[in-house]
Amino acid sequence: MSEYTIPDDSLYTEQDEWIRSDGARTFVGITDYAQSQLGDIVFVELPAVGSMINKDEPYGVIESVKAVSDLFAPVTGEVIAINEELNDAPERINEDCYGDGWLLEIAPTEDSEREALLEPSAYTKFLAERDE
């Protein structure tokens, strides 16, 4: 699994999304594994700022040259920002999925939900088992 980048400062879902808190800000995106599997990303549909997303429920769509996939909320919360730059440059997700390719900034409402997310080592193991 060394071929995929899995930062230590994030938590992960089995739907291949990450969540990272940076002080008072919480960002959501897709993992390096996910963007690699999708291929060249050409479109992203994200929820409106101010809307609520619910853990494990679809909140948007990501489209690549290979597939169209739902995006699933890693935690419940209010969308406080979306990455507007993805409207014109969705390829940023392929180029820097943990940085400039982030999808949403949310205000989580259920802190306990973070406990169900995977630590980097657990996500690495999950990917290894999936690829077996």
N, CA, C and O atoms as CSV, one atom per row, in Angstrom:
chain,resi,resn,atom,element,x,y,z
A,1,MET,N,N,0.813,-1.193,0.000
A,1,MET,CA,C,0.000,0.000,0.000
A,1,MET,C,C,0.860,1.261,0.000
A,1,MET,O,O,0.326,2.367,0.087
A,2,SER,N,N,2.140,1.118,-0.093
A,2,SER,CA,C,3.012,2.282,-0.077
A,2,SER,C,C,2.831,3.159,-1.313
A,2,SER,O,O,3.347,4.275,-1.366
A,3,GLU,N,N,2.092,2.650,-2.317
A,3,GLU,CA,C,1.905,3.443,-3.530
A,3,GLU,C,C,0.912,4.583,-3.329
A,3,GLU,O,O,0.862,5.498,-4.151
A,4,TYR,N,N,0.119,4.552,-2.253
A,4,TYR,CA,C,-0.856,5.599,-1.974
A,4,TYR,C,C,-0.417,6.454,-0.795
A,4,TYR,O,O,0.112,5.948,0.195
A,5,THR,N,N,-0.641,7.745,-0.915
A,5,THR,CA,C,-0.345,8.657,0.178
A,5,THR,C,C,-1.494,8.627,1.175
A,5,THR,O,O,-2.656,8.764,0.794
A,6,ILE,N,N,-1.170,8.447,2.459
A,6,ILE,CA,C,-2.159,8.415,3.530
A,6,ILE,C,C,-1.613,9.261,4.682
A,6,ILE,O,O,-0.917,8.744,5.556
A,7,PRO,N,N,-1.927,10.564,4.687
A,7,PRO,CA,C,-1.383,11.455,5.720
A,7,PRO,C,C,-1.790,11.050,7.133
A,7,PRO,O,O,-2.897,10.561,7.363
A,8,ASP,N,N,-0.876,11.263,8.065
A,8,ASP,CA,C,-1.119,10.938,9.466
A,8,ASP,C,C,-2.059,11.907,10.157
A,8,ASP,O,O,-2.559,11.603,11.240
A,9,ASP,N,N,-2.318,13.080,9.555
A,9,ASP,CA,C,-3.124,14.098,10.226
A,9,ASP,C,C,-4.611,14.028,9.872
A,9,ASP,O,O,-5.367,14.951,10.173
A,10,SER,N,N,-5.025,12.939,9.236
A,10,SER,CA,C,-6.418,12.797,8.809
A,10,SER,C,C,-7.006,11.493,9.325
A,10,SER,O,O,-6.283,10.583,9.731
A,11,LEU,N,N,-8.349,11.421,9.301
A,11,LEU,CA,C,-9.083,10.197,9.573
A,11,LEU,C,C,-9.775,9.797,8.281
A,11,LEU,O,O,-9.982,10.635,7.403
A,12,TYR,N,N,-10.137,8.516,8.155
A,12,TYR,CA,C,-10.594,7.984,6.878
A,12,TYR,C,C,-11.878,7.175,7.017
A,12,TYR,O,O,-12.224,6.705,8.100
A,13,THR,N,N,-12.582,7.024,5.881
A,13,THR,CA,C,-13.781,6.191,5.838
A,13,THR,C,C,-13.544,5.020,4.903
A,13,THR,O,O,-12.613,5.039,4.098
A,14,GLU,N,N,-14.380,4.010,5.008
A,14,GLU,CA,C,-14.299,2.880,4.090
A,14,GLU,C,C,-14.827,3.241,2.705
A,14,GLU,O,O,-14.720,2.442,1.774
A,15,GLN,N,N,-15.400,4.443,2.562
A,15,GLN,CA,C,-15.822,4.955,1.255
A,15,GLN,C,C,-14.716,5.813,0.632
A,15,GLN,O,O,-14.945,6.512,-0.355
A,16,ASP,N,N,-13.520,5.753,1.217
A,16,ASP,CA,C,-12.327,6.414,0.679
A,16,ASP,C,C,-12.420,7.937,0.698
A,16,ASP,O,O,-12.058,8.614,-0.265
A,17,GLU,N,N,-12.911,8.450,1.809
A,17,GLU,CA,C,-12.892,9.885,2.039
A,17,GLU,C,C,-12.072,10.145,3.289
A,17,GLU,O,O,-11.891,9.268,4.135
A,18,TRP,N,N,-11.578,11.376,3.383
A,18,TRP,CA,C,-10.800,11.766,4.550
A,18,TRP,C,C,-11.451,12.978,5.202
A,18,TRP,O,O,-12.210,13.715,4.572
A,19,ILE,N,N,-11.136,13.164,6.475
A,19,ILE,CA,C,-11.565,14.327,7.235
A,19,ILE,C,C,-10.376,14.788,8.067
A,19,ILE,O,O,-9.670,13.984,8.675
A,20,ARG,N,N,-10.172,16.111,8.080
A,20,ARG,CA,C,-9.034,16.659,8.832
A,20,ARG,C,C,-9.477,17.952,9.499
A,20,ARG,O,O,-10.027,18.848,8.857
A,21,SER,N,N,-9.227,18.028,10.796
A,21,SER,CA,C,-9.513,19.255,11.530
A,21,SER,C,C,-8.244,20.077,11.626
A,21,SER,O,O,-7.174,19.573,11.968
A,22,ASP,N,N,-8.387,21.342,11.319
A,22,ASP,CA,C,-7.277,22.285,11.328
A,22,ASP,C,C,-7.699,23.425,12.247
A,22,ASP,O,O,-8.146,24.475,11.787
A,23,GLY,N,N,-7.552,23.203,13.556
A,23,GLY,CA,C,-8.065,24.179,14.515
A,23,GLY,C,C,-9.583,24.114,14.523
A,23,GLY,O,O,-10.158,23.061,14.797
A,24,ALA,N,N,-10.233,25.229,14.225
A,24,ALA,CA,C,-11.695,25.289,14.224
A,24,ALA,C,C,-12.286,24.847,12.892
A,24,ALA,O,O,-13.507,24.749,12.763
A,25,ARG,N,N,-11.443,24.579,11.904
A,25,ARG,CA,C,-11.929,24.218,10.570
A,25,ARG,C,C,-11.809,22.713,10.352
A,25,ARG,O,O,-10.828,22.093,10.762
A,26,THR,N,N,-12.815,22.132,9.705
A,26,THR,CA,C,-12.814,20.702,9.400
A,26,THR,C,C,-13.042,20.533,7.902
A,26,THR,O,O,-14.057,20.971,7.361
A,27,PHE,N,N,-12.089,19.895,7.247
A,27,PHE,CA,C,-12.134,19.708,5.798
A,27,PHE,C,C,-12.438,18.260,5.461
A,27,PHE,O,O,-12.128,17.350,6.229
A,28,VAL,N,N,-13.059,18.056,4.283
A,28,VAL,CA,C,-13.419,16.732,3.783
A,28,VAL,C,C,-12.929,16.628,2.343
A,28,VAL,O,O,-12.995,17.594,1.582
A,29,GLY,N,N,-12.433,15.441,1.977
A,29,GLY,CA,C,-12.024,15.207,0.601
A,29,GLY,C,C,-12.005,13.718,0.314
A,29,GLY,O,O,-12.382,12.905,1.158
A,30,ILE,N,N,-11.561,13.368,-0.891
A,30,ILE,CA,C,-11.404,11.944,-1.213
A,30,ILE,C,C,-9.923,11.589,-1.103
A,30,ILE,O,O,-9.053,12.451,-1.227
A,31,THR,N,N,-9.659,10.328,-0.874
A,31,THR,CA,C,-8.290,9.872,-0.653
A,31,THR,C,C,-7.513,9.711,-1.955
A,31,THR,O,O,-8.072,9.719,-3.052
A,32,ASP,N,N,-6.224,9.566,-1.790
A,32,ASP,CA,C,-5.340,9.303,-2.924
A,32,ASP,C,C,-5.759,8.013,-3.621
A,32,ASP,O,O,-5.744,7.940,-4.850
A,33,TYR,N,N,-6.132,6.999,-2.849
A,33,TYR,CA,C,-6.615,5.745,-3.431
A,33,TYR,C,C,-7.836,6.006,-4.307
A,33,TYR,O,O,-7.912,5.511,-5.432
A,34,ALA,N,N,-8.789,6.778,-3.796
A,34,ALA,CA,C,-10.028,7.047,-4.540
A,34,ALA,C,C,-9.751,7.795,-5.835
A,34,ALA,O,O,-10.262,7.422,-6.890
A,35,GLN,N,N,-8.941,8.856,-5.760
A,35,GLN,CA,C,-8.689,9.623,-6.984
A,35,GLN,C,C,-7.914,8.789,-7.995
A,35,GLN,O,O,-8.095,8.947,-9.202
A,36,SER,N,N,-7.052,7.901,-7.505
A,36,SER,CA,C,-6.296,7.020,-8.388
A,36,SER,C,C,-7.226,6.034,-9.103
A,36,SER,O,O,-7.077,5.793,-10.301
A,37,GLN,N,N,-8.172,5.474,-8.371
A,37,GLN,CA,C,-9.118,4.522,-8.947
A,37,GLN,C,C,-10.060,5.193,-9.943
A,37,GLN,O,O,-10.429,4.598,-10.955
A,38,LEU,N,N,-10.449,6.438,-9.651
A,38,LEU,CA,C,-11.365,7.157,-10.536
A,38,LEU,C,C,-10.707,7.564,-11.851
A,38,LEU,O,O,-11.354,7.565,-12.898
A,39,GLY,N,N,-9.441,7.905,-11.798
A,39,GLY,CA,C,-8.780,8.438,-12.989
A,39,GLY,C,C,-9.010,9.943,-13.082
A,39,GLY,O,O,-9.259,10.598,-12.070
A,40,ASP,N,N,-8.930,10.484,-14.278
A,40,ASP,CA,C,-9.016,11.934,-14.464
A,40,ASP,C,C,-10.411,12.443,-14.092
A,40,ASP,O,O,-11.405,12.083,-14.722
A,41,ILE,N,N,-10.463,13.278,-13.068
A,41,ILE,CA,C,-11.734,13.824,-12.588
A,41,ILE,C,C,-12.116,15.023,-13.451
A,41,ILE,O,O,-11.312,15.924,-13.685
A,42,VAL,N,N,-13.376,15.009,-13.921
A,42,VAL,CA,C,-13.831,16.049,-14.845
A,42,VAL,C,C,-14.963,16.905,-14.288
A,42,VAL,O,O,-15.264,17.961,-14.846
A,43,PHE,N,N,-15.600,16.469,-13.192
A,43,PHE,CA,C,-16.736,17.223,-12.659
A,43,PHE,C,C,-16.988,16.816,-11.216
A,43,PHE,O,O,-16.834,15.650,-10.851
A,44,VAL,N,N,-17.380,17.800,-10.390
A,44,VAL,CA,C,-17.771,17.530,-9.005
A,44,VAL,C,C,-19.048,18.315,-8.710
A,44,VAL,O,O,-19.129,19.512,-8.987
A,45,GLU,N,N,-20.030,17.637,-8.151
A,45,GLU,CA,C,-21.261,18.296,-7.708
A,45,GLU,C,C,-21.270,18.261,-6.184
A,45,GLU,O,O,-21.268,17.190,-5.578
A,46,LEU,N,N,-21.278,19.444,-5.572
A,46,LEU,CA,C,-21.215,19.553,-4.122
A,46,LEU,C,C,-22.474,20.230,-3.587
A,46,LEU,O,O,-23.152,20.943,-4.327
A,47,PRO,N,N,-22.795,20.016,-2.307
A,47,PRO,CA,C,-23.997,20.627,-1.733
A,47,PRO,C,C,-23.821,22.136,-1.541
A,47,PRO,O,O,-22.707,22.659,-1.586
A,48,ALA,N,N,-24.929,22.808,-1.330
A,48,ALA,CA,C,-24.901,24.253,-1.111
A,48,ALA,C,C,-24.359,24.566,0.283
A,48,ALA,O,O,-24.571,23.813,1.233
A,49,VAL,N,N,-23.664,25.680,0.381
A,49,VAL,CA,C,-23.228,26.170,1.684
A,49,VAL,C,C,-24.472,26.402,2.539
A,49,VAL,O,O,-25.462,26.961,2.068
A,50,GLY,N,N,-24.414,25.973,3.789
A,50,GLY,CA,C,-25.551,26.102,4.696
A,50,GLY,C,C,-26.385,24.840,4.793
A,50,GLY,O,O,-27.214,24.714,5.694
A,51,SER,N,N,-26.176,23.899,3.874
A,51,SER,CA,C,-26.950,22.655,3.931
A,51,SER,C,C,-26.326,21.703,4.954
A,51,SER,O,O,-25.161,21.840,5.328
A,52,MET,N,N,-27.125,20.747,5.389
A,52,MET,CA,C,-26.657,19.734,6.331
A,52,MET,C,C,-26.332,18.458,5.566
A,52,MET,O,O,-27.047,18.075,4.640
A,53,ILE,N,N,-25.243,17.806,5.964
A,53,ILE,CA,C,-24.933,16.482,5.438
A,53,ILE,C,C,-24.995,15.509,6.605
A,53,ILE,O,O,-24.679,15.866,7.740
A,54,ASN,N,N,-25.403,14.284,6.319
A,54,ASN,CA,C,-25.570,13.271,7.357
A,54,ASN,C,C,-24.631,12.105,7.123
A,54,ASN,O,O,-24.496,11.603,6.007
A,55,LYS,N,N,-23.985,11.687,8.199
A,55,LYS,CA,C,-23.001,10.605,8.142
A,55,LYS,C,C,-23.505,9.433,7.302
A,55,LYS,O,O,-24.635,8.971,7.455
A,56,ASP,N,N,-22.632,8.971,6.415
A,56,ASP,CA,C,-22.854,7.807,5.560
A,56,ASP,C,C,-23.915,8.013,4.476
A,56,ASP,O,O,-24.247,7.070,3.758
A,57,GLU,N,N,-24.448,9.227,4.347
A,57,GLU,CA,C,-25.427,9.502,3.293
A,57,GLU,C,C,-24.760,10.279,2.159
A,57,GLU,O,O,-23.827,11.045,2.398
A,58,PRO,N,N,-25.236,10.084,0.921
A,58,PRO,CA,C,-24.649,10.814,-0.204
A,58,PRO,C,C,-24.872,12.326,-0.059
A,58,PRO,O,O,-25.945,12.772,0.348
A,59,TYR,N,N,-23.854,13.090,-0.395
A,59,TYR,CA,C,-23.983,14.549,-0.365
A,59,TYR,C,C,-23.580,15.189,-1.692
A,59,TYR,O,O,-23.775,16.389,-1.885
A,60,GLY,N,N,-23.030,14.412,-2.588
A,60,GLY,CA,C,-22.601,14.967,-3.867
A,60,GLY,C,C,-22.185,13.855,-4.806
A,60,GLY,O,O,-22.345,12.668,-4.520
A,61,VAL,N,N,-21.642,14.286,-5.948
A,61,VAL,CA,C,-21.237,13.351,-6.997
A,61,VAL,C,C,-19.879,13.780,-7.529
A,61,VAL,O,O,-19.588,14.970,-7.653
A,62,ILE,N,N,-19.055,12.788,-7.841
A,62,ILE,CA,C,-17.769,13.052,-8.484
A,62,ILE,C,C,-17.734,12.231,-9.773
A,62,ILE,O,O,-18.064,11.045,-9.785
A,63,GLU,N,N,-17.328,12.890,-10.851
A,63,GLU,CA,C,-17.343,12.239,-12.161
A,63,GLU,C,C,-15.939,12.267,-12.749
A,63,GLU,O,O,-15.254,13.289,-12.734
A,64,SER,N,N,-15.539,11.125,-13.263
A,64,SER,CA,C,-14.247,11.024,-13.932
A,64,SER,C,C,-14.477,10.501,-15.343
A,64,SER,O,O,-15.609,10.233,-15.745
A,65,VAL,N,N,-13.388,10.362,-16.084
A,65,VAL,CA,C,-13.518,9.802,-17.426
A,65,VAL,C,C,-13.935,8.335,-17.360
A,65,VAL,O,O,-14.418,7.791,-18.353
A,66,LYS,N,N,-13.757,7.680,-16.200
A,66,LYS,CA,C,-14.081,6.264,-16.037
A,66,LYS,C,C,-15.458,6.006,-15.420
A,66,LYS,O,O,-16.128,5.039,-15.779
A,67,ALA,N,N,-15.884,6.877,-14.485
A,67,ALA,CA,C,-17.062,6.542,-13.682
A,67,ALA,C,C,-17.691,7.778,-13.052
A,67,ALA,O,O,-17.084,8.848,-12.988
A,68,VAL,N,N,-18.916,7.600,-12.592
A,68,VAL,CA,C,-19.606,8.591,-11.777
A,68,VAL,C,C,-19.841,7.927,-10.425
A,68,VAL,O,O,-20.371,6.818,-10.357
A,69,SER,N,N,-19.443,8.611,-9.340
A,69,SER,CA,C,-19.557,8.023,-8.009
A,69,SER,C,C,-20.194,9.008,-7.044
A,69,SER,O,O,-19.971,10.216,-7.123
A,70,ASP,N,N,-20.999,8.464,-6.123
A,70,ASP,CA,C,-21.544,9.286,-5.050
A,70,ASP,C,C,-20.447,9.592,-4.043
A,70,ASP,O,O,-19.501,8.822,-3.875
A,71,LEU,N,N,-20.590,10.726,-3.380
A,71,LEU,CA,C,-19.734,11.106,-2.260
A,71,LEU,C,C,-20.551,10.908,-0.991
A,71,LEU,O,O,-21.701,11.342,-0.927
A,72,PHE,N,N,-19.978,10.262,0.017
A,72,PHE,CA,C,-20.691,9.954,1.246
A,72,PHE,C,C,-20.092,10.735,2.416
A,72,PHE,O,O,-18.872,10.809,2.564
A,73,ALA,N,N,-20.951,11.310,3.235
A,73,ALA,CA,C,-20.509,12.139,4.355
A,73,ALA,C,C,-19.786,11.301,5.408
A,73,ALA,O,O,-20.318,10.294,5.874
A,74,PRO,N,N,-18.573,11.717,5.783
A,74,PRO,CA,C,-17.850,10.990,6.829
A,74,PRO,C,C,-18.425,11.251,8.221
A,74,PRO,O,O,-18.312,10.406,9.109
A,75,VAL,N,N,-19.038,12.416,8.409
A,75,VAL,CA,C,-19.675,12.794,9.666
A,75,VAL,C,C,-20.864,13.691,9.344
A,75,VAL,O,O,-20.998,14.185,8.224
A,76,THR,N,N,-21.716,13.893,10.328
A,76,THR,CA,C,-22.850,14.797,10.202
A,76,THR,C,C,-22.395,16.220,10.489
A,76,THR,O,O,-21.614,16.455,11.411
A,77,GLY,N,N,-22.886,17.169,9.697
A,77,GLY,CA,C,-22.532,18.553,9.968
A,77,GLY,C,C,-23.103,19.511,8.944
A,77,GLY,O,O,-23.745,19.109,7.973
A,78,GLU,N,N,-22.854,20.787,9.184
A,78,GLU,CA,C,-23.291,21.838,8.280
A,78,GLU,C,C,-22.162,22.185,7.330
A,78,GLU,O,O,-21.013,22.334,7.747
A,79,VAL,N,N,-22.486,22.313,6.058
A,79,VAL,CA,C,-21.507,22.721,5.060
A,79,VAL,C,C,-21.278,24.221,5.226
A,79,VAL,O,O,-22.202,25.013,5.044
A,80,ILE,N,N,-20.059,24.612,5.567
A,80,ILE,CA,C,-19.779,26.044,5.746
A,80,ILE,C,C,-18.956,26.614,4.590
A,80,ILE,O,O,-18.827,27.832,4.464
A,81,ALA,N,N,-18.408,25.754,3.759
A,81,ALA,CA,C,-17.711,26.210,2.543
A,81,ALA,C,C,-17.559,25.025,1.606
A,81,ALA,O,O,-17.482,23.875,2.037
A,82,ILE,N,N,-17.517,25.331,0.319
A,82,ILE,CA,C,-17.157,24.317,-0.672
A,82,ILE,C,C,-15.959,24.861,-1.444
A,82,ILE,O,O,-15.738,26.071,-1.491
A,83,ASN,N,N,-15.210,23.982,-2.032
A,83,ASN,CA,C,-14.039,24.383,-2.802
A,83,ASN,C,C,-14.503,24.834,-4.186
A,83,ASN,O,O,-14.581,24.036,-5.121
A,84,GLU,N,N,-14.810,26.128,-4.297
A,84,GLU,CA,C,-15.335,26.714,-5.539
A,84,GLU,C,C,-14.376,26.528,-6.713
A,84,GLU,O,O,-14.809,26.478,-7.864
A,85,GLU,N,N,-13.079,26.425,-6.429
A,85,GLU,CA,C,-12.087,26.290,-7.504
A,85,GLU,C,C,-12.270,25.001,-8.299
A,85,GLU,O,O,-11.816,24.899,-9.439
A,86,LEU,N,N,-12.940,24.012,-7.690
A,86,LEU,CA,C,-13.162,22.747,-8.385
A,86,LEU,C,C,-14.157,22.882,-9.535
A,86,LEU,O,O,-14.182,22.042,-10.435
A,87,ASN,N,N,-14.984,23.944,-9.512
A,87,ASN,CA,C,-15.927,24.164,-10.620
A,87,ASN,C,C,-15.180,24.315,-11.943
A,87,ASN,O,O,-15.602,23.770,-12.963
A,88,ASP,N,N,-14.084,25.047,-11.926
A,88,ASP,CA,C,-13.302,25.289,-13.141
A,88,ASP,C,C,-12.111,24.351,-13.281
A,88,ASP,O,O,-11.584,24.170,-14.378
A,89,ALA,N,N,-11.688,23.754,-12.170
A,89,ALA,CA,C,-10.487,22.920,-12.207
A,89,ALA,C,C,-10.656,21.669,-11.333
A,89,ALA,O,O,-9.962,21.521,-10.327
A,90,PRO,N,N,-11.582,20.762,-11.717
A,90,PRO,CA,C,-11.783,19.555,-10.907
A,90,PRO,C,C,-10.549,18.666,-10.849
A,90,PRO,O,O,-10.423,17.831,-9.953
A,91,GLU,N,N,-9.637,18.844,-11.802
A,91,GLU,CA,C,-8.409,18.044,-11.814
A,91,GLU,C,C,-7.518,18.310,-10.602
A,91,GLU,O,O,-6.582,17.552,-10.348
A,92,ARG,N,N,-7.799,19.379,-9.851
A,92,ARG,CA,C,-7.044,19.645,-8.611
A,92,ARG,C,C,-7.147,18.463,-7.650
A,92,ARG,O,O,-6.231,18.213,-6.866
A,93,ILE,N,N,-8.259,17.742,-7.713
A,93,ILE,CA,C,-8.429,16.571,-6.850
A,93,ILE,C,C,-7.375,15.527,-7.197
A,93,ILE,O,O,-6.787,14.923,-6.300
A,94,ASN,N,N,-7.125,15.305,-8.491
A,94,ASN,CA,C,-6.088,14.352,-8.905
A,94,ASN,C,C,-4.703,14.853,-8.529
A,94,ASN,O,O,-3.838,14.066,-8.144
A,95,GLU,N,N,-4.491,16.151,-8.638
A,95,GLU,CA,C,-3.163,16.729,-8.415
A,95,GLU,C,C,-2.795,16.827,-6.936
A,95,GLU,O,O,-1.631,16.651,-6.579
A,96,ASP,N,N,-3.782,17.108,-6.063
A,96,ASP,CA,C,-3.487,17.360,-4.653
A,96,ASP,C,C,-4.739,17.085,-3.819
A,96,ASP,O,O,-5.343,18.010,-3.275
A,97,CYS,N,N,-5.126,15.813,-3.719
A,97,CYS,CA,C,-6.397,15.469,-3.072
A,97,CYS,C,C,-6.452,15.838,-1.590
A,97,CYS,O,O,-7.540,16.024,-1.044
A,98,TYR,N,N,-5.299,15.947,-0.934
A,98,TYR,CA,C,-5.283,16.290,0.488
A,98,TYR,C,C,-5.022,17.782,0.728
A,98,TYR,O,O,-5.015,18.235,1.873
A,99,GLY,N,N,-4.811,18.533,-0.336
A,99,GLY,CA,C,-4.525,19.963,-0.218
A,99,GLY,C,C,-5.525,20.777,-1.007
A,99,GLY,O,O,-6.675,20.927,-0.596
A,100,ASP,N,N,-5.088,21.309,-2.154
A,100,ASP,CA,C,-5.944,22.161,-2.983
A,100,ASP,C,C,-7.168,21.436,-3.530
A,100,ASP,O,O,-8.101,22.080,-4.010
A,101,GLY,N,N,-7.179,20.112,-3.466
A,101,GLY,CA,C,-8.300,19.338,-3.979
A,101,GLY,C,C,-9.341,18.970,-2.936
A,101,GLY,O,O,-10.157,18.078,-3.167
A,102,TRP,N,N,-9.327,19.653,-1.777
A,102,TRP,CA,C,-10.352,19.387,-0.756
A,102,TRP,C,C,-11.727,19.692,-1.335
A,102,TRP,O,O,-11.840,20.471,-2.282
A,103,LEU,N,N,-12.776,19.085,-0.776
A,103,LEU,CA,C,-14.137,19.248,-1.299
A,103,LEU,C,C,-14.971,20.224,-0.478
A,103,LEU,O,O,-15.511,21.193,-1.011
A,104,LEU,N,N,-15.072,19.960,0.824
A,104,LEU,CA,C,-15.960,20.716,1.709
A,104,LEU,C,C,-15.252,21.147,2.967
A,104,LEU,O,O,-14.280,20.530,3.404
A,105,GLU,N,N,-15.757,22.216,3.538
A,105,GLU,CA,C,-15.436,22.552,4.921
A,105,GLU,C,C,-16.753,22.442,5.669
A,105,GLU,O,O,-17.758,23.020,5.256
A,106,ILE,N,N,-16.747,21.704,6.762
A,106,ILE,CA,C,-17.981,21.485,7.515
A,106,ILE,C,C,-17.805,21.860,8.978
A,106,ILE,O,O,-16.692,21.964,9.494
A,107,ALA,N,N,-18.954,22.059,9.625
A,107,ALA,CA,C,-19.006,22.237,11.075
A,107,ALA,C,C,-19.690,20.980,11.618
A,107,ALA,O,O,-20.917,20.891,11.608
A,108,PRO,N,N,-18.901,20.008,12.090
A,108,PRO,CA,C,-19.487,18.761,12.582
A,108,PRO,C,C,-20.422,19.015,13.765
A,108,PRO,O,O,-20.166,19.879,14.603
A,109,THR,N,N,-21.501,18.250,13.816
A,109,THR,CA,C,-22.458,18.414,14.912
A,109,THR,C,C,-22.444,17.240,15.887
A,109,THR,O,O,-23.015,17.330,16.974
A,110,GLU,N,N,-21.796,16.143,15.509
A,110,GLU,CA,C,-21.757,14.946,16.355
A,110,GLU,C,C,-20.306,14.512,16.554
A,110,GLU,O,O,-19.789,13.710,15.776
A,111,ASP,N,N,-19.650,15.032,17.581
A,111,ASP,CA,C,-18.236,14.712,17.795
A,111,ASP,C,C,-17.988,13.210,17.948
A,111,ASP,O,O,-16.924,12.717,17.574
A,112,SER,N,N,-18.951,12.491,18.488
A,112,SER,CA,C,-18.766,11.055,18.722
A,112,SER,C,C,-18.611,10.273,17.409
A,112,SER,O,O,-18.055,9.176,17.414
A,113,GLU,N,N,-19.091,10.817,16.293
A,113,GLU,CA,C,-18.999,10.106,15.017
A,113,GLU,C,C,-17.556,9.923,14.555
A,113,GLU,O,O,-17.253,8.990,13.812
A,114,ARG,N,N,-16.681,10.803,14.989
A,114,ARG,CA,C,-15.273,10.702,14.601
A,114,ARG,C,C,-14.652,9.397,15.095
A,114,ARG,O,O,-13.711,8.880,14.492
A,115,GLU,N,N,-15.185,8.870,16.193
A,115,GLU,CA,C,-14.642,7.633,16.771
A,115,GLU,C,C,-14.784,6.447,15.825
A,115,GLU,O,O,-14.012,5.492,15.914
A,116,ALA,N,N,-15.761,6.494,14.918
A,116,ALA,CA,C,-15.993,5.393,13.981
A,116,ALA,C,C,-15.088,5.479,12.752
A,116,ALA,O,O,-15.051,4.548,11.948
A,117,LEU,N,N,-14.361,6.583,12.600
A,117,LEU,CA,C,-13.484,6.755,11.445
A,117,LEU,C,C,-12.179,5.996,11.645
A,117,LEU,O,O,-11.803,5.674,12.772
A,118,LEU,N,N,-11.502,5.716,10.552
A,118,LEU,CA,C,-10.276,4.923,10.588
A,118,LEU,C,C,-9.042,5.800,10.770
A,118,LEU,O,O,-8.888,6.826,10.108
A,119,GLU,N,N,-8.182,5.383,11.666
A,119,GLU,CA,C,-6.862,6.008,11.803
A,119,GLU,C,C,-6.063,5.656,10.547
A,119,GLU,O,O,-6.420,4.711,9.843
A,120,PRO,N,N,-4.991,6.396,10.252
A,120,PRO,CA,C,-4.199,6.097,9.049
A,120,PRO,C,C,-3.744,4.643,8.949
A,120,PRO,O,O,-3.814,4.053,7.871
A,121,SER,N,N,-3.285,4.059,10.040
A,121,SER,CA,C,-2.814,2.668,9.988
A,121,SER,C,C,-3.966,1.705,9.691
A,121,SER,O,O,-3.783,0.723,8.970
A,122,ALA,N,N,-5.139,1.980,10.238
A,122,ALA,CA,C,-6.299,1.119,9.988
A,122,ALA,C,C,-6.771,1.264,8.539
A,122,ALA,O,O,-7.190,0.284,7.924
A,123,TYR,N,N,-6.704,2.476,7.996
A,123,TYR,CA,C,-7.090,2.680,6.596
A,123,TYR,C,C,-6.096,1.979,5.670
A,123,TYR,O,O,-6.495,1.388,4.666
A,124,THR,N,N,-4.821,2.041,5.996
A,124,THR,CA,C,-3.799,1.348,5.210
A,124,THR,C,C,-4.090,-0.157,5.195
A,124,THR,O,O,-4.020,-0.795,4.145
A,125,LYS,N,N,-4.411,-0.711,6.344
A,125,LYS,CA,C,-4.738,-2.142,6.442
A,125,LYS,C,C,-5.997,-2.448,5.645
A,125,LYS,O,O,-6.057,-3.461,4.948
A,126,PHE,N,N,-7.015,-1.573,5.739
A,126,PHE,CA,C,-8.260,-1.751,4.991
A,126,PHE,C,C,-7.985,-1.817,3.488
A,126,PHE,O,O,-8.533,-2.674,2.794
A,127,LEU,N,N,-7.148,-0.924,2.989
A,127,LEU,CA,C,-6.817,-0.921,1.567
A,127,LEU,C,C,-6.067,-2.194,1.167
A,127,LEU,O,O,-6.320,-2.762,0.105
A,128,ALA,N,N,-5.151,-2.631,2.015
A,128,ALA,CA,C,-4.385,-3.839,1.720
A,128,ALA,C,C,-5.303,-5.053,1.621
A,128,ALA,O,O,-5.146,-5.886,0.729
A,129,GLU,N,N,-6.268,-5.150,2.546
A,129,GLU,CA,C,-7.199,-6.278,2.543
A,129,GLU,C,C,-8.141,-6.201,1.341
A,129,GLU,O,O,-8.502,-7.232,0.773
A,130,ARG,N,N,-8.537,-5.001,0.954
A,130,ARG,CA,C,-9.436,-4.828,-0.187
A,130,ARG,C,C,-8.752,-5.285,-1.467
A,130,ARG,O,O,-9.390,-5.885,-2.333
A,131,ASP,N,N,-7.465,-5.006,-1.592
A,131,ASP,CA,C,-6.735,-5.318,-2.813
A,131,ASP,C,C,-6.287,-6.768,-2.904
A,131,ASP,O,O,-5.749,-7.181,-3.931
A,132,GLU,N,N,-6.499,-7.555,-1.840
A,132,GLU,CA,C,-6.087,-8.970,-1.850
A,132,GLU,C,C,-6.955,-9.789,-2.764
A,132,GLU,O,O,-6.749,-10.996,-2.892
